[in-house]
Amino acid sequence: MTTKVEQAQVIRGLEGVYVSTTELSRVDGERGRLFYRGYAIEDLAEQGSFEETAYLLWHGHLPTATELERFSQQLAQSRRLPARLYCVLYDLPRETTPVTAMRTMVSALAAWEPNADATTPEAELYHARRLTATFTTMTAALHRIRQGEEPVLPRDDLSHAANFLYMFHGREPSAAAARAMDTFLVLYADHGFNASTFTARVTASTMSDMYSSVTAALGALKGPLHGGAMEAAMRQFLEIGAPDNVDAWFERALKEKRRIMGIGHRVYKTWDPRARILREQARILASESDEPQWFELAERLAERTLQHPYFQERRLYPNVDYYGGLVAYYLGFPPEYYTLLFAVSRIVGWTAHVMEQHADNRLIRPRALYTGAEELAYTPLQAR
Ligand code: SDX
C-alpha cells in the first residue's frame, strides 16, 4: 500500500521495492522458482549437497571434486568450540529460547575469535565457515545440556548434515534422515532480501563486522511472521491433533480470521518451490515413522486452503515452513528449535550477503516521510 504525500511515495514494508542488486539468489514469485547463483534449487537439493551449496554461494561457482573435498574438510575442522563457550551454554537460564540462546552465543563466539571485527574478504570467508560450522555444534550442545546430557563433540568424518544430527541426538542418523537434513539445509540457505537477510545487509552497510550482522539477523528471524512460522506451523498441526479434526478446525480458524501458519508469502503467489521438495521429504520420513498421521493431517489442511476461495483470491499457498516444520519434527527436533534450524541453514546466506555488501558497499539509509506536528510554540514547564 502506498501513501502519496507531497510527491513522496511511502511504500509500507518496502513491498515490491528493489533496494539493491544481488547475484546470490533469485526468487521468481509468479512462477514459483528459486535459483542460487543461477542454479535451480531442485538440482542442488536432489543432486548436490549443503557443502556444495555453501561453496557456490560464497565462491560464486560450483566446486570441482578436489575443491569440494578440501572445502568440506575445512568446514568440518571449524566445528569445535572454545571450551569457555560451553560454560556460557551451561550458564544460560533454562527458559532462554534456542534462537535467543544463539543470539547470545554468536556474540560470545566473536569475543573468543581472533580478528572477529576484520572485514577483509579472506577474514570474512573464514568467519562465514566458522559461523556455519559452529551453529550446528552450539545448537546440538544447547539441546544436550538442556536434556541433562553431556554435549557430543563433532566428528570430522561425517557430512555437515549427518554430523549435526549425530551431535544433536547422540547417535549416527539413518541415510534417509541425513538426506532429509541435507535437503532441508540446502533449501533454507538463501532467499533474496527477506527480513533477516536485509537486516544483515543494513548492519553490514555501516561496515560493521560479520558477527554483528548475524546477531542482528537472528533478532529479525525470531519474529513469528518470519522464522517463527516453522514452529508455529508444527504447533498448529499438533493443536489440530488428528486428520479427522482438520475440517472443523479449518472452519473455526476461518471464522476467527486466524492466520494459517505456513501458508502465504510476500513474494510467492503460487507454491513455494521449497515446500514442494520438503513435502516429498516429509512423505518419505512419515512413511518410515510411527507417527504418519502428522503428514496426512498437513496434507488435508493444505488441500482445504488450496480449495478455498479466500486463499485462492489472495494467492496464498503453502510456503517453506509448512513442510519444513514437519521434516524437522520427523528428524526428532523439538518445535522450540525450529527457528534455530532455519538459522543453521540461513547462516550461509546471511554471511554470503554480508560479503556481497562489503564487496561493493553503499550505506543503506532510506528516508522517512515526517507526518508529525510542525512548528509548535514551546510552552514553558511552569505554564503546562
Ligand atoms: C518465511 O521473505 C521471505 O523470503 C521469508 C522466507 C525466507 O525464506 O526467508 O520465505 C521464510 O518467512 C516464509 C513465510 C512464513 N510465515 C508464515 O507462514 C506466517 C503466515 N503467513 C502470513 O503471515 C503472510 O502470508 C506473510 C507474512 C508470509 C506474507 O504476508 P504479506 O505479504 O504481508 O500479506 P498480508 O499480511 O498483507 O496478507 C494479505 C492478505 C490479508 O487478507 P486481507 O487483508 O486481504 O483480507 O492475505 C491474508 C491477510 O489476512 N493472509 C492470510 C495469511 N497470509 C496472508 N490469511 C490467512 N492465513 C494466512 N497465512
Residues whose N, C-alpha, C, O or C-beta is under 5 A from the ligand:
A	BS01	SDX	H191 N194 A195 P224 L225 H226 G227 A229 R258 R259 I260 M261 G262 I263 G264 H265 R266 R314 N319 D321
